[in-house]
């Protein structure tokens, strides 16, 4: 997980700098998930891209990975615009969100979170979302820990 966070961080560092965001990551050393690394990479890239897209200039995005018992946790936390409660309910019930523009009018399809959820389920993982409008969001996913 440490290598994955470093790789994704380096991919998005330039985008975060353009928006003048504080962009940080931290991972417990030596932890590994029992999951398809390509699919987990796609999950993390989608969540980080969304966090950057929906965070205004001067905000922050932080990614973190840690292990608790037999699960790996990874969170992407931002100080972005947050999700309206009705959008969060729509996602919990129907598994998708309507498309919306980012803080710099970046275009999205609304399919990213649905893809994230599907890829995590294929790897026996979960996705939890906490969000407050104009405060930010925290997306935490779990995966089985490698034995």
Secondary structure as UniProt FT lines:
FT   HELIX           2..18
FT   TURN            19..20
FT   STRAND          22..27
FT   TURN            29..30
FT   HELIX           37..53
FT   TURN            57..58
FT   STRAND          60..68
FT   TURN            69..70
FT   STRAND          71..78
FT   HELIX           85..94
FT   TURN            103..104
FT   HELIX           112..122
FT   TURN            123..124
FT   STRAND          126..132
FT   TURN            133..135
FT   STRAND          136..145
//
